[in-house]
């Protein structure tokens, strides 16, 4: 099972067995760089019937656990002068199904009997659902104030929700206590490298749907960087294989008051404010902070913080145009407007924006 060997992203150490992080405290990644090989196939002949697992050669494991997820629509959005990728049409209504499908496929490959995850909602619902598909028990640690619709999705999948009072960081701490006590395999959307292998398929699909061309930029929500880093890794793999000619700029959208990447790039004042609408990205200490900053630097990207008012206005605009998304999702098209206003993007730039979560969960 050499393809599941891990390596530390910081010190380069290779653990003897699967671990949730390196002894030095840094996140682990796969020791193998998965990506396409050989010449790019004709898009018209590419068989996409297996969804995201159509890119199995770019993944660490085959479709052990799947619900047919992937190949979400890429549609024109003329009012935004962009293309929207409708990630909210996944089985559980969120892009997190990309990571969950691959993570639970790895868990199944390793013979895991119980997984644990901490989540504000979408990742927990995805892990619970795919664990149910795999016949694996799951405990999902959630904030005490989690939205009832997301809690119900976890419960109906047969997982056990563990409600934790306090901050989002308190939820993670409680989950990690369980991991250290040996109460489950950590299926974390922030730490587990399998999750990022899954979200990298976003980039493969975008490139395929555009006949193996990359957009000028991708504007996406940015909390732990689950989709942001996945997109970076996917586009980088395609670029290194020669399937696309250039890397897109990666532009992050953070919630004001929870914007450590924007703060690192532009100072504390640029990250200040309050945004309770975008609750899905209220992350003050992203696990892979240095990797996010490196991806931004390599792609001439950026990260900005959006106010609650901007997100709510954008949410209304999305709904009025038929895109029924949840509030956190609106942070990315709101950021697109701001990036253009600041001159970071021009009106002629070719931009893709993922719409990440369904309004059916709100």
C-alpha positions, 0 to 999 in steps of 0.5 A: 500500500505504498501509495498511501505512504505519508510525508511531513509537509515541513520536516519531510519525515515519513511516519511508519503508519498512518497518522493524523499529523507529524510528530513535529506538529505539521500536517502530513501529505501523501509521499506520492505526487498524484497527477495525470500522466501521458498526453491529455485525452481528447475532452470529447472522448473522456469518459466521465461517467464515474464522476470525480473517480473518472480521475482515478489515476490522479487519486490515492485510491479507487472508488471504494466509497462513492455516491456518484459524486462529481462532474458538477455543472460549469455554467455561465453567470453573465451578471458576474462576468464569470463562470460558476461551478455548481458545487452545491448539487453534490449528494449532501449539498456541498463540495465537501463530498469531494473530500469525503468520498476519497477520505472514506475510500482511504478509510475503507482501504485501511480497514477503519471501523470508526471515524471522527471529524469536527465540523461546523456542518457541511464537512460533518454531514459529508463524512457522516453520509459517506461513512454510512455508505461505507458501513463505518461508524462516525462521531461528528463533533459540532458546535452546540449552535450548529444549524438544525438542518446540518445536525439533522443530516448528520443524525439521519446518516446514523452518525453520532453528533457530539455537541461542544459548547464554546468556540470553533477551536473548542470543537476541534480540541474536543475532537482531538482529545477523542483521537488521542484517546484512540476513539476513532480515525481522524477524517479531518477536512483540515488535516487528512491529506485524502480530503485534499486529494478529493478536492483537487478533482475540482481543478481536473473537472474545470480544466476538462469542462474548458477543453483543458484550459485554465481560467485566468483566476479562481475566486473561492471561499477560504477557511481551512483552505480545503477547496482553495488548496485542493484547487491549487494542487489539482491545477499544479498537477495539470500544469506539470503534466502539460495538460494546461498551459498556465496556472490560474491566479488563486484568490481567496474570500474570507469572512471579516473577523476570521481572516488570518490569511488576509491579515497576513497579507494586508494587515490587521485592519484589512481583516477587521470587522464581523461576519456571522453570515459566512459561518462555514469559514470562521477559522482563525487558525487554519491548519495549513496556513503556510501552504495557503500562503505559498499557493497564493504567492506561487499563483500571484493570488490574494486573499481579502475579507468580506463584511456580513453586509456584502455577503448578504447582498450577494446572497440575495443576488444569487437567489434572484438569479436562480442560484440557491446557495447558503450564505457562506457560499456568497462570500466568493462572488462578493469577493469577485466584485471587490477584486474587480473594484480594486483592480486586482481583476479586470472586466476581461479576466476569465474567472471561475467561481465555485458555489460551494453549498446549498441553500437547502441547508439553511 
